[in-house]
Amino acid sequence: MTEIDKTLDVKGLTCPLPVLKAKKAMKDVARGGTLEILATDPGTVEDFDVFCRTTGNTLVESGETGGVYRFVIKNTS
């Protein structure tokens, strides 16, 4: 399991808020650090894939358990 530097809980929020909040939170994560995001909007699966491709960050882990989507993004930009 990847070491987590910061966790962002955006459960209950819908597009585009999870991505906007993640973008803001990434500013507090050092280069090489990781941001864990917990969301309930199914649209975040595609949203965070696109987010990583457009920002140059790396999606290290993603998955879903009990309706909660978990993403771990490494700050590589």
PDB file of N, CA, C and O in Angstrom, chain B, residues numbered from 101:
ATOM      1  N   MET B 101       0.843  -1.192   0.000  1.00  0.00           N
ATOM      2  CA  MET B 101       0.000   0.000   0.000  1.00  0.00           C
ATOM      3  C   MET B 101       0.887   1.254   0.000  1.00  0.00           C
ATOM      4  O   MET B 101       1.933   1.288   0.649  1.00  0.00           O
ATOM      5  N   THR B 102       0.463   2.252  -0.718  1.00  0.00           N
ATOM      6  CA  THR B 102       1.207   3.491  -0.872  1.00  0.00           C
ATOM      7  C   THR B 102       1.084   4.361   0.378  1.00  0.00           C
ATOM      8  O   THR B 102       0.012   4.455   0.976  1.00  0.00           O
ATOM      9  N   GLU B 103       2.182   4.990   0.765  1.00  0.00           N
ATOM     10  CA  GLU B 103       2.150   5.933   1.884  1.00  0.00           C
ATOM     11  C   GLU B 103       1.353   7.169   1.465  1.00  0.00           C
ATOM     12  O   GLU B 103       1.526   7.686   0.362  1.00  0.00           O
ATOM     13  N   ILE B 104       0.480   7.633   2.358  1.00  0.00           N
ATOM     14  CA  ILE B 104      -0.400   8.760   2.069  1.00  0.00           C
ATOM     15  C   ILE B 104       0.097  10.000   2.810  1.00  0.00           C
ATOM     16  O   ILE B 104       0.351   9.947   4.014  1.00  0.00           O
ATOM     17  N   ASP B 105       0.236  11.109   2.094  1.00  0.00           N
ATOM     18  CA  ASP B 105       0.653  12.366   2.713  1.00  0.00           C
ATOM     19  C   ASP B 105      -0.527  13.230   3.132  1.00  0.00           C
ATOM     20  O   ASP B 105      -0.442  13.960   4.119  1.00  0.00           O
ATOM     21  N   LYS B 106      -1.625  13.152   2.389  1.00  0.00           N
ATOM     22  CA  LYS B 106      -2.799  13.964   2.695  1.00  0.00           C
ATOM     23  C   LYS B 106      -4.037  13.225   2.198  1.00  0.00           C
ATOM     24  O   LYS B 106      -4.005  12.575   1.153  1.00  0.00           O
ATOM     25  N   THR B 107      -5.128  13.332   2.957  1.00  0.00           N
ATOM     26  CA  THR B 107      -6.395  12.710   2.569  1.00  0.00           C
ATOM     27  C   THR B 107      -7.442  13.794   2.357  1.00  0.00           C
ATOM     28  O   THR B 107      -7.559  14.735   3.141  1.00  0.00           O
ATOM     29  N   LEU B 108      -8.196  13.639   1.282  1.00  0.00           N
ATOM     30  CA  LEU B 108      -9.278  14.559   0.949  1.00  0.00           C
ATOM     31  C   LEU B 108     -10.575  13.765   0.883  1.00  0.00           C
ATOM     32  O   LEU B 108     -10.716  12.853   0.069  1.00  0.00           O
ATOM     33  N   ASP B 109     -11.520  14.121   1.747  1.00  0.00           N
ATOM     34  CA  ASP B 109     -12.817  13.446   1.779  1.00  0.00           C
ATOM     35  C   ASP B 109     -13.829  14.308   1.035  1.00  0.00           C
ATOM     36  O   ASP B 109     -14.223  15.370   1.518  1.00  0.00           O
ATOM     37  N   VAL B 110     -14.250  13.847  -0.150  1.00  0.00           N
ATOM     38  CA  VAL B 110     -15.239  14.580  -0.943  1.00  0.00           C
ATOM     39  C   VAL B 110     -16.503  13.743  -1.133  1.00  0.00           C
ATOM     40  O   VAL B 110     -17.241  13.923  -2.102  1.00  0.00           O
ATOM     41  N   LYS B 111     -16.737  12.830  -0.199  1.00  0.00           N
ATOM     42  CA  LYS B 111     -17.944  11.994  -0.273  1.00  0.00           C
ATOM     43  C   LYS B 111     -19.180  12.895  -0.214  1.00  0.00           C
ATOM     44  O   LYS B 111     -19.245  13.834   0.580  1.00  0.00           O
ATOM     45  N   GLY B 112     -20.150  12.590  -1.065  1.00  0.00           N
ATOM     46  CA  GLY B 112     -21.388  13.364  -1.101  1.00  0.00           C
ATOM     47  C   GLY B 112     -21.358  14.503  -2.106  1.00  0.00           C
ATOM     48  O   GLY B 112     -22.400  15.083  -2.411  1.00  0.00           O
ATOM     49  N   LEU B 113     -20.179  14.833  -2.627  1.00  0.00           N
ATOM     50  CA  LEU B 113     -20.068  15.908  -3.610  1.00  0.00           C
ATOM     51  C   LEU B 113     -20.107  15.317  -5.020  1.00  0.00           C
ATOM     52  O   LEU B 113     -19.670  14.189  -5.250  1.00  0.00           O
ATOM     53  N   THR B 114     -20.639  16.101  -5.953  1.00  0.00           N
ATOM     54  CA  THR B 114     -20.719  15.649  -7.337  1.00  0.00           C
ATOM     55  C   THR B 114     -19.872  16.541  -8.229  1.00  0.00           C
ATOM     56  O   THR B 114     -19.458  17.631  -7.834  1.00  0.00           O
ATOM     57  N   CYS B 115     -19.624  16.060  -9.432  1.00  0.00           N
ATOM     58  CA  CYS B 115     -18.827  16.753 -10.435  1.00  0.00           C
ATOM     59  C   CYS B 115     -19.335  18.190 -10.600  1.00  0.00           C
ATOM     60  O   CYS B 115     -20.544  18.407 -10.670  1.00  0.00           O
ATOM     61  N   PRO B 116     -18.454  19.145 -10.660  1.00  0.00           N
ATOM     62  CA  PRO B 116     -16.997  19.080 -10.729  1.00  0.00           C
ATOM     63  C   PRO B 116     -16.293  19.275  -9.378  1.00  0.00           C
ATOM     64  O   PRO B 116     -15.066  19.365  -9.342  1.00  0.00           O
ATOM     65  N   LEU B 117     -17.034  19.342  -8.281  1.00  0.00           N
ATOM     66  CA  LEU B 117     -16.437  19.680  -6.992  1.00  0.00           C
ATOM     67  C   LEU B 117     -15.304  18.754  -6.531  1.00  0.00           C
ATOM     68  O   LEU B 117     -14.296  19.262  -6.041  1.00  0.00           O
ATOM     69  N   PRO B 118     -15.413  17.427  -6.659  1.00  0.00           N
ATOM     70  CA  PRO B 118     -14.291  16.590  -6.213  1.00  0.00           C
ATOM     71  C   PRO B 118     -12.969  16.925  -6.911  1.00  0.00           C
ATOM     72  O   PRO B 118     -11.921  16.967  -6.266  1.00  0.00           O
ATOM     73  N   VAL B 119     -13.016  17.160  -8.207  1.00  0.00           N
ATOM     74  CA  VAL B 119     -11.796  17.469  -8.951  1.00  0.00           C
ATOM     75  C   VAL B 119     -11.284  18.861  -8.578  1.00  0.00           C
ATOM     76  O   VAL B 119     -10.077  19.054  -8.425  1.00  0.00           O
ATOM     77  N   LEU B 120     -12.178  19.819  -8.431  1.00  0.00           N
ATOM     78  CA  LEU B 120     -11.752  21.169  -8.051  1.00  0.00           C
ATOM     79  C   LEU B 120     -11.093  21.172  -6.677  1.00  0.00           C
ATOM     80  O   LEU B 120     -10.073  21.832  -6.478  1.00  0.00           O
ATOM     81  N   LYS B 121     -11.669  20.440  -5.734  1.00  0.00           N
ATOM     82  CA  LYS B 121     -11.092  20.360  -4.393  1.00  0.00           C
ATOM     83  C   LYS B 121      -9.763  19.609  -4.409  1.00  0.00           C
ATOM     84  O   LYS B 121      -8.849  19.952  -3.660  1.00  0.00           O
ATOM     85  N   ALA B 122      -9.652  18.592  -5.254  1.00  0.00           N
ATOM     86  CA  ALA B 122      -8.396  17.849  -5.364  1.00  0.00           C
ATOM     87  C   ALA B 122      -7.300  18.735  -5.953  1.00  0.00           C
ATOM     88  O   ALA B 122      -6.154  18.699  -5.504  1.00  0.00           O
ATOM     89  N   LYS B 123      -7.654  19.515  -6.944  1.00  0.00           N
ATOM     90  CA  LYS B 123      -6.672  20.413  -7.557  1.00  0.00           C
ATOM     91  C   LYS B 123      -6.127  21.379  -6.507  1.00  0.00           C
ATOM     92  O   LYS B 123      -4.923  21.629  -6.452  1.00  0.00           O
ATOM     93  N   LYS B 124      -7.015  21.916  -5.679  1.00  0.00           N
ATOM     94  CA  LYS B 124      -6.598  22.838  -4.623  1.00  0.00           C
ATOM     95  C   LYS B 124      -5.743  22.107  -3.576  1.00  0.00           C
ATOM     96  O   LYS B 124      -4.726  22.635  -3.127  1.00  0.00           O
ATOM     97  N   ALA B 125      -6.155  20.906  -3.195  1.00  0.00           N
ATOM     98  CA  ALA B 125      -5.431  20.137  -2.175  1.00  0.00           C
ATOM     99  C   ALA B 125      -4.045  19.727  -2.647  1.00  0.00           C
ATOM    100  O   ALA B 125      -3.126  19.619  -1.834  1.00  0.00           O
ATOM    101  N   MET B 126      -3.877  19.497  -3.939  1.00  0.00           N
ATOM    102  CA  MET B 126      -2.576  19.091  -4.477  1.00  0.00           C
ATOM    103  C   MET B 126      -1.518  20.171  -4.254  1.00  0.00           C
ATOM    104  O   MET B 126      -0.325  19.869  -4.216  1.00  0.00           O
ATOM    105  N   LYS B 127      -1.941  21.416  -4.108  1.00  0.00           N
ATOM    106  CA  LYS B 127      -0.998  22.505  -3.863  1.00  0.00           C
ATOM    107  C   LYS B 127      -0.311  22.342  -2.505  1.00  0.00           C
ATOM    108  O   LYS B 127       0.774  22.882  -2.292  1.00  0.00           O
ATOM    109  N   ASP B 128      -0.943  21.595  -1.582  1.00  0.00           N
ATOM    110  CA  ASP B 128      -0.380  21.362  -0.249  1.00  0.00           C
ATOM    111  C   ASP B 128       0.423  20.068  -0.168  1.00  0.00           C
ATOM    112  O   ASP B 128       0.934  19.720   0.896  1.00  0.00           O
ATOM    113  N   VAL B 129       0.535  19.358  -1.281  1.00  0.00           N
ATOM    114  CA  VAL B 129       1.278  18.093  -1.318  1.00  0.00           C
ATOM    115  C   VAL B 129       2.606  18.339  -2.034  1.00  0.00           C
ATOM    116  O   VAL B 129       2.633  18.811  -3.170  1.00  0.00           O
ATOM    117  N   ALA B 130       3.692  18.016  -1.362  1.00  0.00           N
ATOM    118  CA  ALA B 130       5.021  18.220  -1.952  1.00  0.00           C
ATOM    119  C   ALA B 130       5.203  17.347  -3.188  1.00  0.00           C
ATOM    120  O   ALA B 130       4.562  16.305  -3.330  1.00  0.00           O
ATOM    121  N   ARG B 131       6.077  17.784  -4.068  1.00  0.00           N
ATOM    122  CA  ARG B 131       6.387  16.983  -5.265  1.00  0.00           C
ATOM    123  C   ARG B 131       6.869  15.610  -4.800  1.00  0.00           C
ATOM    124  O   ARG B 131       7.746  15.516  -3.942  1.00  0.00           O
ATOM    125  N   GLY B 132       6.302  14.560  -5.358  1.00  0.00           N
ATOM    126  CA  GLY B 132       6.628  13.194  -4.960  1.00  0.00           C
ATOM    127  C   GLY B 132       5.701  12.666  -3.873  1.00  0.00           C
ATOM    128  O   GLY B 132       5.695  11.470  -3.581  1.00  0.00           O
ATOM    129  N   GLY B 133       4.916  13.563  -3.273  1.00  0.00           N
ATOM    130  CA  GLY B 133       3.963  13.166  -2.228  1.00  0.00           C
ATOM    131  C   GLY B 133       2.672  12.651  -2.827  1.00  0.00           C
ATOM    132  O   GLY B 133       2.461  12.730  -4.037  1.00  0.00           O
ATOM    133  N   THR B 134       1.807  12.119  -1.969  1.00  0.00           N
ATOM    134  CA  THR B 134       0.555  11.529  -2.450  1.00  0.00           C
ATOM    135  C   THR B 134      -0.662  12.134  -1.773  1.00  0.00           C
ATOM    136  O   THR B 134      -0.632  12.515  -0.603  1.00  0.00           O
ATOM    137  N   LEU B 135      -1.724  12.208  -2.544  1.00  0.00           N
ATOM    138  CA  LEU B 135      -3.023  12.670  -2.083  1.00  0.00           C
ATOM    139  C   LEU B 135      -4.004  11.519  -2.230  1.00  0.00           C
ATOM    140  O   LEU B 135      -4.166  10.969  -3.319  1.00  0.00           O
ATOM    141  N   GLU B 136      -4.657  11.155  -1.132  1.00  0.00           N
ATOM    142  CA  GLU B 136      -5.710  10.144  -1.162  1.00  0.00           C
ATOM    143  C   GLU B 136      -7.041  10.882  -1.231  1.00  0.00           C
ATOM    144  O   GLU B 136      -7.278  11.821  -0.471  1.00  0.00           O
ATOM    145  N   ILE B 137      -7.907  10.453  -2.143  1.00  0.00           N
ATOM    146  CA  ILE B 137      -9.215  11.070  -2.315  1.00  0.00           C
ATOM    147  C   ILE B 137     -10.283  10.011  -2.112  1.00  0.00           C
ATOM    148  O   ILE B 137     -10.213   8.926  -2.689  1.00  0.00           O
ATOM    149  N   LEU B 138     -11.275  10.334  -1.286  1.00  0.00           N
ATOM    150  CA  LEU B 138     -12.415   9.445  -1.033  1.00  0.00           C
ATOM    151  C   LEU B 138     -13.664  10.124  -1.573  1.00  0.00           C
ATOM    152  O   LEU B 138     -13.993  11.237  -1.161  1.00  0.00           O
ATOM    153  N   ALA B 139     -14.362   9.467  -2.492  1.00  0.00           N
ATOM    154  CA  ALA B 139     -15.510  10.066  -3.170  1.00  0.00           C
ATOM    155  C   ALA B 139     -16.642   9.052  -3.311  1.00  0.00           C
ATOM    156  O   ALA B 139     -16.428   7.843  -3.220  1.00  0.00           O
ATOM    157  N   THR B 140     -17.846   9.565  -3.534  1.00  0.00           N
ATOM    158  CA  THR B 140     -18.995   8.685  -3.746  1.00  0.00           C
ATOM    159  C   THR B 140     -19.623   8.865  -5.130  1.00  0.00           C
ATOM    160  O   THR B 140     -20.498   8.088  -5.511  1.00  0.00           O
ATOM    161  N   ASP B 141     -19.197   9.858  -5.871  1.00  0.00           N
ATOM    162  CA  ASP B 141     -19.736  10.104  -7.211  1.00  0.00           C
ATOM    163  C   ASP B 141     -19.066   9.157  -8.213  1.00  0.00           C
ATOM    164  O   ASP B 141     -17.851   9.227  -8.398  1.00  0.00           O
ATOM    165  N   PRO B 142     -19.834   8.271  -8.863  1.00  0.00           N
ATOM    166  CA  PRO B 142     -19.241   7.337  -9.829  1.00  0.00           C
ATOM    167  C   PRO B 142     -18.493   8.048 -10.960  1.00  0.00           C
ATOM    168  O   PRO B 142     -17.573   7.477 -11.545  1.00  0.00           O
ATOM    169  N   GLY B 143     -18.876   9.272 -11.266  1.00  0.00           N
ATOM    170  CA  GLY B 143     -18.216  10.029 -12.322  1.00  0.00           C
ATOM    171  C   GLY B 143     -16.771  10.369 -12.012  1.00  0.00           C
ATOM    172  O   GLY B 143     -16.010  10.728 -12.911  1.00  0.00           O
ATOM    173  N   THR B 144     -16.379  10.258 -10.733  1.00  0.00           N
ATOM    174  CA  THR B 144     -15.002  10.606 -10.372  1.00  0.00           C
ATOM    175  C   THR B 144     -14.000   9.614 -10.942  1.00  0.00           C
ATOM    176  O   THR B 144     -12.822   9.945 -11.078  1.00  0.00           O
ATOM    177  N   VAL B 145     -14.438   8.409 -11.278  1.00  0.00           N
ATOM    178  CA  VAL B 145     -13.518   7.417 -11.848  1.00  0.00           C
ATOM    179  C   VAL B 145     -12.899   7.977 -13.130  1.00  0.00           C
ATOM    180  O   VAL B 145     -11.678   7.980 -13.284  1.00  0.00           O
ATOM    181  N   GLU B 146     -13.725   8.439 -14.024  1.00  0.00           N
ATOM    182  CA  GLU B 146     -13.222   9.021 -15.271  1.00  0.00           C
ATOM    183  C   GLU B 146     -12.598  10.393 -15.014  1.00  0.00           C
ATOM    184  O   GLU B 146     -11.577  10.738 -15.608  1.00  0.00           O
ATOM    185  N   ASP B 147     -13.220  11.174 -14.122  1.00  0.00           N
ATOM    186  CA  ASP B 147     -12.732  12.527 -13.848  1.00  0.00           C
ATOM    187  C   ASP B 147     -11.282  12.533 -13.369  1.00  0.00           C
ATOM    188  O   ASP B 147     -10.486  13.353 -13.826  1.00  0.00           O
ATOM    189  N   PHE B 148     -10.927  11.619 -12.448  1.00  0.00           N
ATOM    190  CA  PHE B 148      -9.564  11.632 -11.922  1.00  0.00           C
ATOM    191  C   PHE B 148      -8.560  11.042 -12.907  1.00  0.00           C
ATOM    192  O   PHE B 148      -7.375  11.368 -12.856  1.00  0.00           O
ATOM    193  N   ASP B 149      -9.024  10.183 -13.794  1.00  0.00           N
ATOM    194  CA  ASP B 149      -8.151   9.695 -14.866  1.00  0.00           C
ATOM    195  C   ASP B 149      -7.778  10.869 -15.773  1.00  0.00           C
ATOM    196  O   ASP B 149      -6.610  11.056 -16.114  1.00  0.00           O
ATOM    197  N   VAL B 150      -8.772  11.644 -16.152  1.00  0.00           N
ATOM    198  CA  VAL B 150      -8.540  12.815 -17.008  1.00  0.00           C
ATOM    199  C   VAL B 150      -7.714  13.859 -16.248  1.00  0.00           C
ATOM    200  O   VAL B 150      -6.803  14.460 -16.817  1.00  0.00           O
ATOM    201  N   PHE B 151      -8.024  14.074 -14.979  1.00  0.00           N
ATOM    202  CA  PHE B 151      -7.289  15.031 -14.153  1.00  0.00           C
ATOM    203  C   PHE B 151      -5.792  14.719 -14.164  1.00  0.00           C
ATOM    204  O   PHE B 151      -4.965  15.613 -14.346  1.00  0.00           O
ATOM    205  N   CYS B 152      -5.454  13.452 -13.970  1.00  0.00           N
ATOM    206  CA  CYS B 152      -4.044  13.066 -13.934  1.00  0.00           C
ATOM    207  C   CYS B 152      -3.376  13.236 -15.291  1.00  0.00           C
ATOM    208  O   CYS B 152      -2.233  13.687 -15.373  1.00  0.00           O
ATOM    209  N   ARG B 153      -4.080  12.879 -16.346  1.00  0.00           N
ATOM    210  CA  ARG B 153      -3.505  13.032 -17.683  1.00  0.00           C
ATOM    211  C   ARG B 153      -3.263  14.493 -18.029  1.00  0.00           C
ATOM    212  O   ARG B 153      -2.269  14.815 -18.680  1.00  0.00           O
ATOM    213  N   THR B 154      -4.161  15.386 -17.600  1.00  0.00           N
ATOM    214  CA  THR B 154      -4.021  16.793 -17.959  1.00  0.00           C
ATOM    215  C   THR B 154      -3.069  17.553 -17.036  1.00  0.00           C
ATOM    216  O   THR B 154      -2.508  18.571 -17.442  1.00  0.00           O
ATOM    217  N   THR B 155      -2.876  17.081 -15.803  1.00  0.00           N
ATOM    218  CA  THR B 155      -1.990  17.786 -14.871  1.00  0.00           C
ATOM    219  C   THR B 155      -0.588  17.199 -14.833  1.00  0.00           C
ATOM    220  O   THR B 155       0.333  17.826 -14.309  1.00  0.00           O
ATOM    221  N   GLY B 156      -0.417  16.007 -15.383  1.00  0.00           N
ATOM    222  CA  GLY B 156       0.886  15.372 -15.345  1.00  0.00           C
ATOM    223  C   GLY B 156       1.152  14.602 -14.065  1.00  0.00           C
ATOM    224  O   GLY B 156       2.250  14.078 -13.872  1.00  0.00           O
ATOM    225  N   ASN B 157       0.154  14.526 -13.184  1.00  0.00           N
ATOM    226  CA  ASN B 157       0.288  13.730 -11.963  1.00  0.00           C
ATOM    227  C   ASN B 157       0.023  12.260 -12.283  1.00  0.00           C
ATOM    228  O   ASN B 157      -0.467  11.932 -13.363  1.00  0.00           O
ATOM    229  N   THR B 158       0.349  11.378 -11.337  1.00  0.00           N
ATOM    230  CA  THR B 158       0.217   9.948 -11.573  1.00  0.00           C
ATOM    231  C   THR B 158      -0.861   9.348 -10.676  1.00  0.00           C
ATOM    232  O   THR B 158      -0.834   9.524  -9.458  1.00  0.00           O
ATOM    233  N   LEU B 159      -1.814   8.635 -11.289  1.00  0.00           N
ATOM    234  CA  LEU B 159      -2.819   7.899 -10.534  1.00  0.00           C
ATOM    235  C   LEU B 159      -2.180   6.584 -10.112  1.00  0.00           C
ATOM    236  O   LEU B 159      -2.002   5.678 -10.926  1.00  0.00           O
ATOM    237  N   VAL B 160      -1.832   6.489  -8.817  1.00  0.00           N
ATOM    238  CA  VAL B 160      -1.091   5.341  -8.296  1.00  0.00           C
ATOM    239  C   VAL B 160      -2.029   4.190  -7.953  1.00  0.00           C
ATOM    240  O   VAL B 160      -1.722   3.031  -8.232  1.00  0.00           O
ATOM    241  N   GLU B 161      -3.165   4.506  -7.351  1.00  0.00           N
ATOM    242  CA  GLU B 161      -4.137   3.483  -6.957  1.00  0.00           C
ATOM    243  C   GLU B 161      -5.547   4.021  -7.183  1.00  0.00           C
ATOM    244  O   GLU B 161      -5.790   5.224  -7.087  1.00  0.00           O
ATOM    245  N   SER B 162      -6.464   3.116  -7.481  1.00  0.00           N
ATOM    246  CA  SER B 162      -7.884   3.476  -7.525  1.00  0.00           C
ATOM    247  C   SER B 162      -8.697   2.214  -7.287  1.00  0.00           C
ATOM    248  O   SER B 162      -8.287   1.110  -7.647  1.00  0.00           O
ATOM    249  N   GLY B 163      -9.844   2.402  -6.680  1.00  0.00           N
ATOM    250  CA  GLY B 163     -10.714   1.270  -6.418  1.00  0.00           C
ATOM    251  C   GLY B 163     -12.003   1.733  -5.776  1.00  0.00           C
ATOM    252  O   GLY B 163     -12.180   2.914  -5.480  1.00  0.00           O
ATOM    253  N   GLU B 164     -12.905   0.783  -5.565  1.00  0.00           N
ATOM    254  CA  GLU B 164     -14.218   1.086  -4.986  1.00  0.00           C
ATOM    255  C   GLU B 164     -14.572   0.008  -3.979  1.00  0.00           C
ATOM    256  O   GLU B 164     -14.433  -1.185  -4.247  1.00  0.00           O
ATOM    257  N   THR B 165     -15.030   0.447  -2.825  1.00  0.00           N
ATOM    258  CA  THR B 165     -15.487  -0.467  -1.789  1.00  0.00           C
ATOM    259  C   THR B 165     -16.740   0.109  -1.157  1.00  0.00           C
ATOM    260  O   THR B 165     -16.712   1.213  -0.614  1.00  0.00           O
ATOM    261  N   GLY B 166     -17.827  -0.621  -1.223  1.00  0.00           N
ATOM    262  CA  GLY B 166     -19.066  -0.187  -0.581  1.00  0.00           C
ATOM    263  C   GLY B 166     -19.574   1.163  -1.040  1.00  0.00           C
ATOM    264  O   GLY B 166     -20.140   1.919  -0.250  1.00  0.00           O
ATOM    265  N   GLY B 167     -19.377   1.470  -2.306  1.00  0.00           N
ATOM    266  CA  GLY B 167     -19.874   2.738  -2.845  1.00  0.00           C
ATOM    267  C   GLY B 167     -18.942   3.921  -2.625  1.00  0.00           C
ATOM    268  O   GLY B 167     -19.276   5.048  -2.989  1.00  0.00           O
ATOM    269  N   VAL B 168     -17.778   3.675  -2.033  1.00  0.00           N
ATOM    270  CA  VAL B 168     -16.786   4.736  -1.843  1.00  0.00           C
ATOM    271  C   VAL B 168     -15.616   4.476  -2.785  1.00  0.00           C
ATOM    272  O   VAL B 168     -14.993   3.414  -2.760  1.00  0.00           O
ATOM    273  N   TYR B 169     -15.342   5.463  -3.603  1.00  0.00           N
ATOM    274  CA  TYR B 169     -14.239   5.377  -4.556  1.00  0.00           C
ATOM    275  C   TYR B 169     -12.998   5.976  -3.904  1.00  0.00           C
ATOM    276  O   TYR B 169     -13.059   7.041  -3.289  1.00  0.00           O
ATOM    277  N   ARG B 170     -11.870   5.276  -4.045  1.00  0.00           N
ATOM    278  CA  ARG B 170     -10.618   5.737  -3.446  1.00  0.00           C
ATOM    279  C   ARG B 170      -9.585   5.891  -4.551  1.00  0.00           C
ATOM    280  O   ARG B 170      -9.379   4.999  -5.374  1.00  0.00           O
ATOM    281  N   PHE B 171      -8.950   7.039  -4.540  1.00  0.00           N
ATOM    282  CA  PHE B 171      -7.906   7.351  -5.517  1.00  0.00           C
ATOM    283  C   PHE B 171      -6.673   7.806  -4.757  1.00  0.00           C
ATOM    284  O   PHE B 171      -6.782   8.533  -3.770  1.00  0.00           O
ATOM    285  N   VAL B 172      -5.501   7.383  -5.209  1.00  0.00           N
ATOM    286  CA  VAL B 172      -4.246   7.884  -4.671  1.00  0.00           C
ATOM    287  C   VAL B 172      -3.484   8.474  -5.846  1.00  0.00           C
ATOM    288  O   VAL B 172      -3.151   7.785  -6.810  1.00  0.00           O
ATOM    289  N   ILE B 173      -3.216   9.778  -5.735  1.00  0.00           N
ATOM    290  CA  ILE B 173      -2.552  10.510  -6.808  1.00  0.00           C
ATOM    291  C   ILE B 173      -1.192  10.998  -6.309  1.00  0.00           C
ATOM    292  O   ILE B 173      -1.082  11.596  -5.239  1.00  0.00           O
ATOM    293  N   LYS B 174      -0.174  10.732  -7.098  1.00  0.00           N
ATOM    294  CA  LYS B 174       1.187  11.174  -6.765  1.00  0.00           C
ATOM    295  C   LYS B 174       1.449  12.498  -7.477  1.00  0.00           C
ATOM    296  O   LYS B 174       1.210  12.634  -8.677  1.00  0.00           O
ATOM    297  N   ASN B 175       1.942  13.465  -6.715  1.00  0.00           N
ATOM    298  CA  ASN B 175       2.245  14.770  -7.273  1.00  0.00           C
ATOM    299  C   ASN B 175       3.571  14.683  -8.025  1.00  0.00           C
ATOM    300  O   ASN B 175       4.642  14.662  -7.420  1.00  0.00           O
ATOM    301  N   THR B 176       3.482  14.633  -9.341  1.00  0.00           N
ATOM    302  CA  THR B 176       4.678  14.540 -10.166  1.00  0.00           C
ATOM    303  C   THR B 176       4.828  15.761 -11.073  1.00  0.00           C
ATOM    304  O   THR B 176       5.696  15.795 -11.945  1.00  0.00           O
ATOM    305  N   SER B 177       3.983  16.748 -10.859  1.00  0.00           N
ATOM    306  CA  SER B 177       4.053  17.935 -11.737  1.00  0.00           C
ATOM    307  C   SER B 177       4.820  19.065 -11.078  1.00  0.00           C
ATOM    308  O   SER B 177       4.975  20.133 -11.671  1.00  0.00           O
TER     309      SER B 177
END
